[in-house]
């Protein structure tokens, strides 16, 4: 994980916590959902469950797109 990605995660987590503490419930929920989805996405596309749900061809395509977009 490079420094920019690390900073982005820190900022998203900080904003989510700040929104929950300050009462911006809708924004806090959206940020928490975004952070959770991003955190769980990478392990999911490499899991056997994903292959069973979407098929091997689809998961290979997603892994290729994920690999090329992170460069």
Predicted model as a PDB file, atoms N, CA, C, CB and O in Angstrom, pLDDT in the B-factor column:
MODEL        1                                                                  
ATOM      1  N   UNK A   1       0.853  -1.167   0.000  1.00 56.00           N  
ATOM      2  CA  UNK A   1       0.000   0.000   0.000  1.00 56.00           C  
ATOM      3  C   UNK A   1       0.904   1.237   0.000  1.00 56.00           C  
ATOM      4  CB  UNK A   1      -0.974  -0.006   1.230  1.00 56.00           C  
ATOM      5  O   UNK A   1       1.748   1.395   0.883  1.00 56.00           O  
ATOM      6  N   UNK A   2       0.724   2.101  -0.985  1.00 66.00           N  
ATOM      7  CA  UNK A   2       1.565   3.289  -1.060  1.00 66.00           C  
ATOM      8  C   UNK A   2       1.056   4.399  -0.140  1.00 66.00           C  
ATOM      9  CB  UNK A   2       1.632   3.793  -2.497  1.00 66.00           C  
ATOM     10  O   UNK A   2      -0.024   4.286   0.441  1.00 66.00           O  
ATOM     11  N   UNK A   3       1.823   5.449  -0.014  1.00 69.00           N  
ATOM     12  CA  UNK A   3       1.489   6.520   0.930  1.00 69.00           C  
ATOM     13  C   UNK A   3       0.201   7.242   0.581  1.00 69.00           C  
ATOM     14  CB  UNK A   3       2.612   7.516   0.992  1.00 69.00           C  
ATOM     15  O   UNK A   3      -0.559   7.605   1.479  1.00 69.00           O  
ATOM     16  N   UNK A   4      -0.064   7.459  -0.693  1.00 66.00           N  
ATOM     17  CA  UNK A   4      -1.294   8.147  -1.095  1.00 66.00           C  
ATOM     18  C   UNK A   4      -2.513   7.318  -0.713  1.00 66.00           C  
ATOM     19  CB  UNK A   4      -1.293   8.427  -2.611  1.00 66.00           C  
ATOM     20  O   UNK A   4      -3.499   7.858  -0.212  1.00 66.00           O  
ATOM     21  N   UNK A   5      -2.453   6.026  -0.944  1.00 69.00           N  
ATOM     22  CA  UNK A   5      -3.560   5.146  -0.571  1.00 69.00           C  
ATOM     23  C   UNK A   5      -3.755   5.140   0.940  1.00 69.00           C  
ATOM     24  CB  UNK A   5      -3.310   3.718  -1.080  1.00 69.00           C  
ATOM     25  O   UNK A   5      -4.887   5.166   1.423  1.00 69.00           O  
ATOM     26  N   UNK A   6      -2.678   5.107   1.669  1.00 72.00           N  
ATOM     27  CA  UNK A   6      -2.738   5.129   3.133  1.00 72.00           C  
ATOM     28  C   UNK A   6      -3.382   6.423   3.632  1.00 72.00           C  
ATOM     29  CB  UNK A   6      -1.328   4.974   3.732  1.00 72.00           C  
ATOM     30  O   UNK A   6      -4.208   6.396   4.544  1.00 72.00           O  
ATOM     31  N   UNK A   7      -3.003   7.549   3.037  1.00 72.00           N  
ATOM     32  CA  UNK A   7      -3.573   8.847   3.421  1.00 72.00           C  
ATOM     33  C   UNK A   7      -5.054   8.891   3.074  1.00 72.00           C  
ATOM     34  CB  UNK A   7      -2.823  10.007   2.719  1.00 72.00           C  
ATOM     35  O   UNK A   7      -5.856   9.391   3.862  1.00 72.00           O  
ATOM     36  N   UNK A   8      -5.431   8.374   1.904  1.00 74.00           N  
ATOM     37  CA  UNK A   8      -6.841   8.347   1.520  1.00 74.00           C  
ATOM     38  C   UNK A   8      -7.675   7.545   2.513  1.00 74.00           C  
ATOM     39  CB  UNK A   8      -6.997   7.763   0.118  1.00 74.00           C  
ATOM     40  O   UNK A   8      -8.766   7.971   2.891  1.00 74.00           O  
ATOM     41  N   UNK A   9      -7.169   6.384   2.940  1.00 77.00           N  
ATOM     42  CA  UNK A   9      -7.881   5.571   3.940  1.00 77.00           C  
ATOM     43  C   UNK A   9      -8.020   6.316   5.251  1.00 77.00           C  
ATOM     44  CB  UNK A   9      -7.154   4.243   4.173  1.00 77.00           C  
ATOM     45  O   UNK A   9      -9.083   6.297   5.872  1.00 77.00           O  
ATOM     46  N   UNK A  10      -6.949   6.974   5.677  1.00 81.00           N  
ATOM     47  CA  UNK A  10      -6.984   7.714   6.931  1.00 81.00           C  
ATOM     48  C   UNK A  10      -8.007   8.846   6.863  1.00 81.00           C  
ATOM     49  CB  UNK A  10      -5.595   8.271   7.261  1.00 81.00           C  
ATOM     50  O   UNK A  10      -8.774   9.050   7.804  1.00 81.00           O  
ATOM     51  N   UNK A  11      -8.018   9.570   5.768  1.00 80.00           N  
ATOM     52  CA  UNK A  11      -8.960  10.681   5.608  1.00 80.00           C  
ATOM     53  C   UNK A  11     -10.398  10.177   5.594  1.00 80.00           C  
ATOM     54  CB  UNK A  11      -8.660  11.458   4.315  1.00 80.00           C  
ATOM     55  O   UNK A  11     -11.259  10.754   6.258  1.00 80.00           O  
ATOM     56  N   UNK A  12     -10.671   9.107   4.848  1.00 79.00           N  
ATOM     57  CA  UNK A  12     -12.031   8.565   4.814  1.00 79.00           C  
ATOM     58  C   UNK A  12     -12.489   8.080   6.189  1.00 79.00           C  
ATOM     59  CB  UNK A  12     -12.112   7.419   3.812  1.00 79.00           C  
ATOM     60  O   UNK A  12     -13.618   8.345   6.603  1.00 79.00           O  
ATOM     61  N   UNK A  13     -11.620   7.379   6.882  1.00 81.00           N  
ATOM     62  CA  UNK A  13     -11.977   6.895   8.226  1.00 81.00           C  
ATOM     63  C   UNK A  13     -12.185   8.062   9.184  1.00 81.00           C  
ATOM     64  CB  UNK A  13     -10.882   5.954   8.772  1.00 81.00           C  
ATOM     65  O   UNK A  13     -13.129   8.050   9.975  1.00 81.00           O  
ATOM     66  N   UNK A  14     -11.315   9.070   9.125  1.00 82.00           N  
ATOM     67  CA  UNK A  14     -11.446  10.243   9.991  1.00 82.00           C  
ATOM     68  C   UNK A  14     -12.763  10.974   9.718  1.00 82.00           C  
ATOM     69  CB  UNK A  14     -10.252  11.200   9.787  1.00 82.00           C  
ATOM     70  O   UNK A  14     -13.473  11.351  10.650  1.00 82.00           O  
ATOM     71  N   UNK A  15     -13.082  11.172   8.447  1.00 82.00           N  
ATOM     72  CA  UNK A  15     -14.335  11.853   8.107  1.00 82.00           C  
ATOM     73  C   UNK A  15     -15.557  11.062   8.569  1.00 82.00           C  
ATOM     74  CB  UNK A  15     -14.414  12.090   6.601  1.00 82.00           C  
ATOM     75  O   UNK A  15     -16.533  11.646   9.039  1.00 82.00           O  
ATOM     76  N   UNK A  16     -15.507   9.742   8.439  1.00 82.00           N  
ATOM     77  CA  UNK A  16     -16.630   8.920   8.891  1.00 82.00           C  
ATOM     78  C   UNK A  16     -16.812   9.036  10.401  1.00 82.00           C  
ATOM     79  CB  UNK A  16     -16.415   7.451   8.495  1.00 82.00           C  
ATOM     80  O   UNK A  16     -17.934   9.186  10.884  1.00 82.00           O  
ATOM     81  N   UNK A  17     -15.722   8.967  11.136  1.00 84.00           N  
ATOM     82  CA  UNK A  17     -15.801   9.085  12.604  1.00 84.00           C  
ATOM     83  C   UNK A  17     -16.292  10.473  12.998  1.00 84.00           C  
ATOM     84  CB  UNK A  17     -14.421   8.803  13.254  1.00 84.00           C  
ATOM     85  O   UNK A  17     -17.134  10.608  13.885  1.00 84.00           O  
ATOM     86  N   UNK A  18     -15.771  11.496  12.344  1.00 84.00           N  
ATOM     87  CA  UNK A  18     -16.165  12.868  12.667  1.00 84.00           C  
ATOM     88  C   UNK A  18     -17.648  13.087  12.382  1.00 84.00           C  
ATOM     89  CB  UNK A  18     -15.317  13.875  11.868  1.00 84.00           C  
ATOM     90  O   UNK A  18     -18.341  13.736  13.166  1.00 84.00           O  
ATOM     91  N   UNK A  19     -18.138  12.549  11.265  1.00 83.00           N  
ATOM     92  CA  UNK A  19     -19.554  12.707  10.928  1.00 83.00           C  
ATOM     93  C   UNK A  19     -20.456  12.001  11.938  1.00 83.00           C  
ATOM     94  CB  UNK A  19     -19.824  12.168   9.525  1.00 83.00           C  
ATOM     95  O   UNK A  19     -21.498  12.535  12.316  1.00 83.00           O  
ATOM     96  N   UNK A  20     -20.061  10.800  12.379  1.00 85.00           N  
ATOM     97  CA  UNK A  20     -20.856  10.106  13.400  1.00 85.00           C  
ATOM     98  C   UNK A  20     -20.873  10.909  14.695  1.00 85.00           C  
ATOM     99  CB  UNK A  20     -20.296   8.690  13.659  1.00 85.00           C  
ATOM    100  O   UNK A  20     -21.917  11.033  15.336  1.00 85.00           O  
ATOM    101  N   UNK A  21     -19.733  11.449  15.078  1.00 85.00           N  
ATOM    102  CA  UNK A  21     -19.640  12.197  16.341  1.00 85.00           C  
ATOM    103  C   UNK A  21     -20.394  13.513  16.279  1.00 85.00           C  
ATOM    104  CB  UNK A  21     -18.184  12.461  16.693  1.00 85.00           C  
ATOM    105  O   UNK A  21     -20.931  13.967  17.289  1.00 85.00           O  
ATOM    106  N   UNK A  22     -20.443  14.132  15.106  1.00 83.00           N  
ATOM    107  CA  UNK A  22     -21.047  15.456  14.991  1.00 83.00           C  
ATOM    108  C   UNK A  22     -22.522  15.404  14.590  1.00 83.00           C  
ATOM    109  CB  UNK A  22     -20.278  16.280  13.986  1.00 83.00           C  
ATOM    110  O   UNK A  22     -23.175  16.445  14.526  1.00 83.00           O  
ATOM    111  N   UNK A  23     -23.051  14.228  14.323  1.00 82.00           N  
ATOM    112  CA  UNK A  23     -24.478  14.091  14.066  1.00 82.00           C  
ATOM    113  C   UNK A  23     -24.889  14.138  12.608  1.00 82.00           C  
ATOM    114  CB  UNK A  23     -25.191  15.139  14.780  1.00 82.00           C  
ATOM    115  O   UNK A  23     -26.082  14.219  12.316  1.00 82.00           O  
ATOM    116  N   UNK A  24     -23.954  14.090  11.693  1.00 84.00           N  
ATOM    117  CA  UNK A  24     -24.294  14.030  10.271  1.00 84.00           C  
ATOM    118  C   UNK A  24     -24.540  12.568   9.902  1.00 84.00           C  
ATOM    119  CB  UNK A  24     -23.156  14.656   9.381  1.00 84.00           C  
ATOM    120  O   UNK A  24     -23.698  11.918   9.283  1.00 84.00           O  
ATOM    121  N   UNK A  25     -25.681  12.079  10.285  1.00 83.00           N  
ATOM    122  CA  UNK A  25     -25.972  10.645  10.204  1.00 83.00           C  
ATOM    123  C   UNK A  25     -25.947  10.136   8.763  1.00 83.00           C  
ATOM    124  CB  UNK A  25     -27.331  10.352  10.830  1.00 83.00           C  
ATOM    125  O   UNK A  25     -25.353   9.092   8.494  1.00 83.00           O  
ATOM    126  N   UNK A  26     -26.579  10.853   7.834  1.00 84.00           N  
ATOM    127  CA  UNK A  26     -26.636  10.385   6.447  1.00 84.00           C  
ATOM    128  C   UNK A  26     -25.246  10.335   5.833  1.00 84.00           C  
ATOM    129  CB  UNK A  26     -27.547  11.290   5.610  1.00 84.00           C  
ATOM    130  O   UNK A  26     -24.888   9.351   5.187  1.00 84.00           O  
ATOM    131  N   UNK A  27     -24.467  11.381   6.027  1.00 81.00           N  
ATOM    132  CA  UNK A  27     -23.107  11.421   5.497  1.00 81.00           C  
ATOM    133  C   UNK A  27     -22.243  10.367   6.174  1.00 81.00           C  
ATOM    134  CB  UNK A  27     -22.492  12.817   5.685  1.00 81.00           C  
ATOM    135  O   UNK A  27     -21.447   9.697   5.517  1.00 81.00           O  
ATOM    136  N   UNK A  28     -22.397  10.220   7.475  1.00 82.00           N  
ATOM    137  CA  UNK A  28     -21.623   9.223   8.211  1.00 82.00           C  
ATOM    138  C   UNK A  28     -21.930   7.816   7.716  1.00 82.00           C  
ATOM    139  CB  UNK A  28     -21.908   9.324   9.711  1.00 82.00           C  
ATOM    140  O   UNK A  28     -21.025   7.000   7.538  1.00 82.00           O  
ATOM    141  N   UNK A  29     -23.194   7.542   7.497  1.00 84.00           N  
ATOM    142  CA  UNK A  29     -23.577   6.223   6.996  1.00 84.00           C  
ATOM    143  C   UNK A  29     -22.975   5.976   5.611  1.00 84.00           C  
ATOM    144  CB  UNK A  29     -25.112   6.092   6.943  1.00 84.00           C  
ATOM    145  O   UNK A  29     -22.466   4.889   5.341  1.00 84.00           O  
ATOM    146  N   UNK A  30     -23.032   6.975   4.740  1.00 84.00           N  
ATOM    147  CA  UNK A  30     -22.483   6.827   3.389  1.00 84.00           C  
ATOM    148  C   UNK A  30     -20.974   6.599   3.436  1.00 84.00           C  
ATOM    149  CB  UNK A  30     -22.802   8.071   2.538  1.00 84.00           C  
ATOM    150  O   UNK A  30     -20.457   5.728   2.736  1.00 84.00           O  
ATOM    151  N   UNK A  31     -20.269   7.368   4.251  1.00 81.00           N  
ATOM    152  CA  UNK A  31     -18.817   7.204   4.352  1.00 81.00           C  
ATOM    153  C   UNK A  31     -18.443   5.857   4.957  1.00 81.00           C  
ATOM    154  CB  UNK A  31     -18.216   8.328   5.186  1.00 81.00           C  
ATOM    155  O   UNK A  31     -17.493   5.214   4.508  1.00 81.00           O  
ATOM    156  N   UNK A  32     -19.184   5.432   5.969  1.00 82.00           N  
ATOM    157  CA  UNK A  32     -18.920   4.140   6.595  1.00 82.00           C  
ATOM    158  C   UNK A  32     -19.160   3.005   5.600  1.00 82.00           C  
ATOM    159  CB  UNK A  32     -19.803   3.955   7.843  1.00 82.00           C  
ATOM    160  O   UNK A  32     -18.395   2.042   5.549  1.00 82.00           O  
ATOM    161  N   UNK A  33     -20.222   3.125   4.815  1.00 83.00           N  
ATOM    162  CA  UNK A  33     -20.506   2.136   3.785  1.00 83.00           C  
ATOM    163  C   UNK A  33     -19.391   2.101   2.750  1.00 83.00           C  
ATOM    164  CB  UNK A  33     -21.845   2.433   3.111  1.00 83.00           C  
ATOM    165  O   UNK A  33     -18.957   1.023   2.342  1.00 83.00           O  
ATOM    166  N   UNK A  34     -18.928   3.260   2.327  1.00 80.00           N  
ATOM    167  CA  UNK A  34     -17.845   3.338   1.345  1.00 80.00           C  
ATOM    168  C   UNK A  34     -16.564   2.713   1.877  1.00 80.00           C  
ATOM    169  CB  UNK A  34     -17.589   4.788   0.953  1.00 80.00           C  
ATOM    170  O   UNK A  34     -15.924   1.920   1.186  1.00 80.00           O  
ATOM    171  N   UNK A  35     -16.187   3.066   3.102  1.00 78.00           N  
ATOM    172  CA  UNK A  35     -14.967   2.516   3.702  1.00 78.00           C  
ATOM    173  C   UNK A  35     -15.087   1.002   3.856  1.00 78.00           C  
ATOM    174  CB  UNK A  35     -14.689   3.173   5.075  1.00 78.00           C  
ATOM    175  O   UNK A  35     -14.140   0.272   3.562  1.00 78.00           O  
ATOM    176  N   UNK A  36     -16.235   0.531   4.309  1.00 79.00           N  
ATOM    177  CA  UNK A  36     -16.435  -0.914   4.478  1.00 79.00           C  
ATOM    178  C   UNK A  36     -16.376  -1.648   3.139  1.00 79.00           C  
ATOM    179  CB  UNK A  36     -17.781  -1.189   5.162  1.00 79.00           C  
ATOM    180  O   UNK A  36     -15.754  -2.705   3.030  1.00 79.00           O  
ATOM    181  N   UNK A  37     -17.021  -1.085   2.129  1.00 78.00           N  
ATOM    182  CA  UNK A  37     -17.024  -1.718   0.810  1.00 78.00           C  
ATOM    183  C   UNK A  37     -15.608  -1.791   0.246  1.00 78.00           C  
ATOM    184  CB  UNK A  37     -17.943  -0.950  -0.156  1.00 78.00           C  
ATOM    185  O   UNK A  37     -15.202  -2.827  -0.281  1.00 78.00           O  
ATOM    186  N   UNK A  38     -14.865  -0.709   0.352  1.00 75.00           N  
ATOM    187  CA  UNK A  38     -13.493  -0.695  -0.156  1.00 75.00           C  
ATOM    188  C   UNK A  38     -12.602  -1.677   0.598  1.00 75.00           C  
ATOM    189  CB  UNK A  38     -12.912   0.710  -0.059  1.00 75.00           C  
ATOM    190  O   UNK A  38     -11.744  -2.327   0.000  1.00 75.00           O  
ATOM    191  N   UNK A  39     -12.804  -1.783   1.901  1.00 74.00           N  
ATOM    192  CA  UNK A  39     -11.980  -2.692   2.707  1.00 74.00           C  
ATOM    193  C   UNK A  39     -12.277  -4.158   2.397  1.00 74.00           C  
ATOM    194  CB  UNK A  39     -12.205  -2.426   4.195  1.00 74.00           C  
ATOM    195  O   UNK A  39     -11.385  -5.004   2.463  1.00 74.00           O  
ATOM    196  N   UNK A  40     -13.514  -4.451   2.063  1.00 73.00           N  
ATOM    197  CA  UNK A  40     -13.908  -5.836   1.819  1.00 73.00           C  
ATOM    198  C   UNK A  40     -13.812  -6.245   0.351  1.00 73.00           C  
ATOM    199  CB  UNK A  40     -15.310  -6.051   2.302  1.00 73.00           C  
ATOM    200  O   UNK A  40     -13.906  -7.433   0.042  1.00 73.00           O  
ATOM    201  N   UNK A  41     -13.628  -5.286  -0.559  1.00 73.00           N  
ATOM    202  CA  UNK A  41     -13.647  -5.595  -1.983  1.00 73.00           C  
ATOM    203  C   UNK A  41     -12.500  -6.505  -2.397  1.00 73.00           C  
ATOM    204  CB  UNK A  41     -13.598  -4.320  -2.785  1.00 73.00           C  
ATOM    205  O   UNK A  41     -12.726  -7.521  -3.054  1.00 73.00           O  
ATOM    206  N   UNK A  42     -11.281  -6.159  -2.027  1.00 72.00           N  
ATOM    207  CA  UNK A  42     -10.115  -6.921  -2.465  1.00 72.00           C  
ATOM    208  C   UNK A  42     -10.153  -8.375  -1.993  1.00 72.00           C  
ATOM    209  CB  UNK A  42      -8.852  -6.258  -1.964  1.00 72.00           C  
ATOM    210  O   UNK A  42      -9.925  -9.277  -2.800  1.00 72.00           O  
ATOM    211  N   UNK A  43     -10.432  -8.631  -0.711  1.00 75.00           N  
ATOM    212  CA  UNK A  43     -10.525 -10.040  -0.304  1.00 75.00           C  
ATOM    213  C   UNK A  43     -11.681 -10.775  -0.991  1.00 75.00           C  
ATOM    214  CB  UNK A  43     -10.691 -10.131   1.209  1.00 75.00           C  
ATOM    215  O   UNK A  43     -11.587 -11.976  -1.245  1.00 75.00           O  
ATOM    216  N   UNK A  44     -12.768 -10.057  -1.291  1.00 74.00           N  
ATOM    217  CA  UNK A  44     -13.930 -10.694  -1.904  1.00 74.00           C  
ATOM    218  C   UNK A  44     -13.622 -11.170  -3.312  1.00 74.00           C  
ATOM    219  CB  UNK A  44     -15.110  -9.734  -1.927  1.00 74.00           C  
ATOM    220  O   UNK A  44     -14.004 -12.283  -3.673  1.00 74.00           O  
ATOM    221  N   UNK A  45     -12.939 -10.361  -4.122  1.00 71.00           N  
ATOM    222  CA  UNK A  45     -12.713 -10.774  -5.507  1.00 71.00           C  
ATOM    223  C   UNK A  45     -11.750 -11.945  -5.613  1.00 71.00           C  
ATOM    224  CB  UNK A  45     -12.184  -9.612  -6.314  1.00 71.00           C  
ATOM    225  O   UNK A  45     -11.645 -12.563  -6.672  1.00 71.00           O  
ATOM    226  N   UNK A  46     -11.045 -12.260  -4.529  1.00 74.00           N  
ATOM    227  CA  UNK A  46     -10.144 -13.409  -4.527  1.00 74.00           C  
ATOM    228  C   UNK A  46     -10.744 -14.616  -3.798  1.00 74.00           C  
ATOM    229  CB  UNK A  46      -8.821 -13.026  -3.883  1.00 74.00           C  
ATOM    230  O   UNK A  46     -10.059 -15.617  -3.589  1.00 74.00           O  
ATOM    231  N   UNK A  47     -12.011 -14.525  -3.416  1.00 77.00           N  
ATOM    232  CA  UNK A  47     -12.617 -15.601  -2.629  1.00 77.00           C  
ATOM    233  C   UNK A  47     -13.331 -16.628  -3.506  1.00 77.00           C  
ATOM    234  CB  UNK A  47     -13.597 -15.020  -1.622  1.00 77.00           C  
ATOM    235  O   UNK A  47     -13.688 -16.352  -4.651  1.00 77.00           O  
ATOM    236  N   UNK A  48     -13.528 -17.806  -2.944  1.00 83.00           N  
ATOM    237  CA  UNK A  48     -14.262 -18.872  -3.634  1.00 83.00           C  
ATOM    238  C   UNK A  48     -15.747 -18.532  -3.736  1.00 83.00           C  
ATOM    239  CB  UNK A  48     -14.075 -20.216  -2.903  1.00 83.00           C  
ATOM    240  O   UNK A  48     -16.416 -18.946  -4.682  1.00 83.00           O  
ATOM    241  N   UNK A  49     -16.266 -17.776  -2.761  1.00 79.00           N  
ATOM    242  CA  UNK A  49     -17.672 -17.378  -2.783  1.00 79.00           C  
ATOM    243  C   UNK A  49     -17.964 -16.511  -4.001  1.00 79.00           C  
ATOM    244  CB  UNK A  49     -18.041 -16.625  -1.494  1.00 79.00           C  
ATOM    245  O   UNK A  49     -18.997 -16.679  -4.651  1.00 79.00           O  
ATOM    246  N   UNK A  50     -17.072 -15.598  -4.310  1.00 77.00           N  
ATOM    247  CA  UNK A  50     -17.268 -14.735  -5.472  1.00 77.00           C  
ATOM    248  C   UNK A  50     -17.297 -15.545  -6.758  1.00 77.00           C  
ATOM    249  CB  UNK A  50     -16.168 -13.681  -5.544  1.00 77.00           C  
ATOM    250  O   UNK A  50     -18.097 -15.273  -7.654  1.00 77.00           O  
ATOM    251  N   UNK A  51     -16.428 -16.534  -6.846  1.00 80.00           N  
ATOM    252  CA  UNK A  51     -16.404 -17.392  -8.032  1.00 80.00           C  
ATOM    253  C   UNK A  51     -17.708 -18.172  -8.147  1.00 80.00           C  
ATOM    254  CB  UNK A  51     -15.204 -18.361  -7.979  1.00 80.00           C  
ATOM    255  O   UNK A  51     -18.242 -18.319  -9.246  1.00 80.00           O  
ATOM    256  N   UNK A  52     -18.224 -18.669  -7.037  1.00 83.00           N  
ATOM    257  CA  UNK A  52     -19.484 -19.412  -7.058  1.00 83.00           C  
ATOM    258  C   UNK A  52     -20.651 -18.503  -7.437  1.00 83.00           C  
ATOM    259  CB  UNK A  52     -19.743 -20.061  -5.694  1.00 83.00           C  
ATOM    260  O   UNK A  52     -21.548 -18.921  -8.169  1.00 83.00           O  
ATOM    261  N   UNK A  53     -20.646 -17.265  -6.945  1.00 80.00           N  
ATOM    262  CA  UNK A  53     -21.750 -16.345  -7.222  1.00 80.00           C  
ATOM    263  C   UNK A  53     -21.729 -15.809  -8.651  1.00 80.00           C  
ATOM    264  CB  UNK A  53     -21.708 -15.190  -6.251  1.00 80.00           C  
ATOM    265  O   UNK A  53     -22.776 -15.735  -9.295  1.00 80.00           O  
ATOM    266  N   UNK A  54     -20.569 -15.438  -9.147  1.00 80.00           N  
ATOM    267  CA  UNK A  54     -20.492 -14.721 -10.421  1.00 80.00           C  
ATOM    268  C   UNK A  54     -19.817 -15.487 -11.544  1.00 80.00           C  
ATOM    269  CB  UNK A  54     -19.776 -13.449 -10.220  1.00 80.00           C  
ATOM    270  O   UNK A  54     -19.880 -15.062 -12.698  1.00 80.00           O  
ATOM    271  N   UNK A  55     -19.178 -16.594 -11.241  1.00 83.00           N  
ATOM    272  CA  UNK A  55     -18.514 -17.385 -12.265  1.00 83.00           C  
ATOM    273  C   UNK A  55     -17.051 -16.999 -12.419  1.00 83.00           C  
ATOM    274  CB  UNK A  55     -19.228 -17.230 -13.587  1.00 83.00           C  
ATOM    275  O   UNK A  55     -16.657 -15.875 -12.108  1.00 83.00           O  
ATOM    276  N   UNK A  56     -16.260 -17.933 -12.898  1.00 84.00           N  
ATOM    277  CA  UNK A  56     -14.821 -17.744 -13.014  1.00 84.00           C  
ATOM    278  C   UNK A  56     -14.462 -16.662 -14.033  1.00 84.00           C  
ATOM    279  CB  UNK A  56     -14.159 -19.052 -13.398  1.00 84.00           C  
ATOM    280  O   UNK A  56     -13.548 -15.871 -13.799  1.00 84.00           O  
ATOM    281  N   UNK A  57     -15.176 -16.622 -15.164  1.00 84.00           N  
ATOM    282  CA  UNK A  57     -14.868 -15.635 -16.205  1.00 84.00           C  
ATOM    283  C   UNK A  57     -15.056 -14.212 -15.700  1.00 84.00           C  
ATOM    284  CB  UNK A  57     -15.746 -15.867 -17.433  1.00 84.00           C  
ATOM    285  O   UNK A  57     -14.211 -13.349 -15.938  1.00 84.00           O  
ATOM    286  N   UNK A  58     -16.148 -13.966 -15.012  1.00 81.00           N  
ATOM    287  CA  UNK A  58     -16.421 -12.635 -14.482  1.00 81.00           C  
ATOM    288  C   UNK A  58     -15.381 -12.232 -13.450  1.00 81.00           C  
ATOM    289  CB  UNK A  58     -17.813 -12.583 -13.869  1.00 81.00           C  
ATOM    290  O   UNK A  58     -14.923 -11.090 -13.444  1.00 81.00           O  
ATOM    291  N   UNK A  59     -15.007 -13.155 -12.580  1.00 78.00           N  
ATOM    292  CA  UNK A  59     -14.037 -12.825 -11.544  1.00 78.00           C  
ATOM    293  C   UNK A  59     -12.651 -12.592 -12.136  1.00 78.00           C  
ATOM    294  CB  UNK A  59     -13.980 -13.935 -10.499  1.00 78.00           C  
ATOM    295  O   UNK A  59     -11.912 -11.735 -11.652  1.00 78.00           O  
ATOM    296  N   UNK A  60     -12.290 -13.340 -13.174  1.00 80.00           N  
ATOM    297  CA  UNK A  60     -11.014 -13.089 -13.849  1.00 80.00           C  
ATOM    298  C   UNK A  60     -10.996 -11.695 -14.454  1.00 80.00           C  
ATOM    299  CB  UNK A  60     -10.758 -14.144 -14.939  1.00 80.00           C  
ATOM    300  O   UNK A  60      -9.992 -10.987 -14.366  1.00 80.00           O  
ATOM    301  N   UNK A  61     -12.101 -11.301 -15.066  1.00 81.00           N  
ATOM    302  CA  UNK A  61     -12.203  -9.965 -15.651  1.00 81.00           C  
ATOM    303  C   UNK A  61     -12.094  -8.884 -14.579  1.00 81.00           C  
ATOM    304  CB  UNK A  61     -13.522  -9.816 -16.415  1.00 81.00           C  
ATOM    305  O   UNK A  61     -11.396  -7.889 -14.774  1.00 81.00           O  
ATOM    306  N   UNK A  62     -12.769  -9.068 -13.464  1.00 75.00           N  
ATOM    307  CA  UNK A  62     -12.698  -8.095 -12.368  1.00 75.00           C  
ATOM    308  C   UNK A  62     -11.294  -8.002 -11.782  1.00 75.00           C  
ATOM    309  CB  UNK A  62     -13.689  -8.464 -11.271  1.00 75.00           C  
ATOM    310  O   UNK A  62     -10.825  -6.910 -11.463  1.00 75.00           O  
ATOM    311  N   UNK A  63     -10.629  -9.133 -11.641  1.00 73.00           N  
ATOM    312  CA  UNK A  63      -9.262  -9.121 -11.120  1.00 73.00           C  
ATOM    313  C   UNK A  63      -8.316  -8.406 -12.066  1.00 73.00           C  
ATOM    314  CB  UNK A  63      -8.774 -10.541 -10.876  1.00 73.00           C  
ATOM    315  O   UNK A  63      -7.415  -7.694 -11.622  1.00 73.00           O  
ATOM    316  N   UNK A  64      -8.510  -8.589 -13.371  1.00 77.00           N  
ATOM    317  CA  UNK A  64      -7.691  -7.883 -14.341  1.00 77.00           C  
ATOM    318  C   UNK A  64      -7.930  -6.384 -14.277  1.00 77.00           C  
ATOM    319  CB  UNK A  64      -7.971  -8.398 -15.741  1.00 77.00           C  
ATOM    320  O   UNK A  64      -6.977  -5.604 -14.291  1.00 77.00           O  
ATOM    321  N   UNK A  65      -9.188  -5.973 -14.206  1.00 71.00           N  
ATOM    322  CA  UNK A  65      -9.506  -4.542 -14.121  1.00 71.00           C  
ATOM    323  C   UNK A  65      -8.995  -3.949 -12.818  1.00 71.00           C  
ATOM    324  CB  UNK A  65     -11.021  -4.317 -14.240  1.00 71.00           C  
ATOM    325  O   UNK A  65      -8.508  -2.818 -12.801  1.00 71.00           O  
ATOM    326  N   UNK A  66      -9.099  -4.691 -11.740  1.00 66.00           N  
ATOM    327  CA  UNK A  66      -8.617  -4.215 -10.445  1.00 66.00           C  
ATOM    328  C   UNK A  66      -7.097  -4.045 -10.461  1.00 66.00           C  
ATOM    329  CB  UNK A  66      -9.032  -5.187  -9.326  1.00 66.00           C  
ATOM    330  O   UNK A  66      -6.571  -3.082  -9.902  1.00 66.00           O  
ATOM    331  N   UNK A  67      -6.408  -4.966 -11.092  1.00 66.00           N  
ATOM    332  CA  UNK A  67      -4.958  -4.901 -11.162  1.00 66.00           C  
ATOM    333  C   UNK A  67      -4.497  -3.739 -12.036  1.00 66.00           C  
ATOM    334  CB  UNK A  67      -4.399  -6.213 -11.694  1.00 66.00           C  
ATOM    335  O   UNK A  67      -3.520  -3.069 -11.702  1.00 66.00           O  
ATOM    336  N   UNK A  68      -5.176  -3.494 -13.136  1.00 67.00           N  
ATOM    337  CA  UNK A  68      -4.751  -2.410 -14.024  1.00 67.00           C  
ATOM    338  C   UNK A  68      -5.141  -1.043 -13.487  1.00 67.00           C  
ATOM    339  CB  UNK A  68      -5.345  -2.603 -15.402  1.00 67.00           C  
ATOM    340  O   UNK A  68      -4.447  -0.064 -13.762  1.00 67.00           O  
ATOM    341  N   UNK A  69      -6.222  -0.944 -12.737  1.00 61.00           N  
ATOM    342  CA  UNK A  69      -6.637   0.358 -12.195  1.00 61.00           C  
ATOM    343  C   UNK A  69      -5.799   0.780 -11.004  1.00 61.00           C  
ATOM    344  CB  UNK A  69      -8.098   0.317 -11.793  1.00 61.00           C  
ATOM    345  O   UNK A  69      -5.745   1.971 -10.697  1.00 61.00           O  
ATOM    346  N   UNK A  70      -5.147  -0.139 -10.326  1.00 54.00           N  
ATOM    347  CA  UNK A  70      -4.346   0.213  -9.151  1.00 54.00           C  
ATOM    348  C   UNK A  70      -2.930   0.632  -9.528  1.00 54.00           C  
ATOM    349  CB  UNK A  70      -4.293  -0.959  -8.185  1.00 54.00           C  
ATOM    350  O   UNK A  70      -2.165   1.054  -8.661  1.00 54.00           O  
ATOM    351  N   UNK A  71      -2.579   0.527 -10.763  1.00 51.00           N  
ATOM    352  CA  UNK A  71      -1.236   0.919 -11.205  1.00 51.00           C  
ATOM    353  C   UNK A  71      -1.174   2.359 -11.560  1.00 51.00           C  
ATOM    354  CB  UNK A  71      -0.798   0.101 -12.378  1.00 51.00           C  
ATOM    355  O   UNK A  71      -0.117   2.853 -11.952  1.00 51.00           O  
TER     356      UNK A  71                                                      
ENDMDL                                                                          
END                                                                             
